């Protein structure tokens, strides 16, 4: 198994509760979005960055009861890639589930 696959498996194993997943599904994109926003609005970027991290720490503290994976090795780029891919997969699952529900919905006869 390559390094990214190993990191993705470790990351997923530390993010199992719905509360932690939701906080990360919002927090990780906020952090990622803060980087390009920094070029246009420093205060907005710092707000996004800070709020995103607060959500992630809250997810671990309140729901998962463990520490964030990145604390083990903050300079490991695979951890950050795993976070982005994890969130991508979670949002994809939400959208595909919603799509299936809407597609299979049978209107009730009035």
Phi, psi and omega in degrees: 000135181282170185299318180295317178297320177296316181293322178296318179295316179296315181300312180298323182291341181258005181224077188249337183275152181297322180297317178293319179298316181295316180298325178283326179296336176263314185292317181297313176298326177298317179294314180297319180292333181297333182294307177290330180296331180306328181289341185244331186207095185299314181296317178298319179296316180294324177295312178301313182299310181295314180295323178298317179291322177300315178300317181294314179296322177298319178301319179286318183291311187278315189259313188271334180060040175215177180263153179300143181301322186296339179294337179292324181204082187300342181263006182280109181294336180293330178296316181291322175296318179298321179298313180297317180291323177300311180295319177302313181296320180295315178294322178299319178298316179299310183294320179292322177296315178298318179300314181296319179297317180291320181293324183267001181290129177255117179299140179282146179281132181261000000 
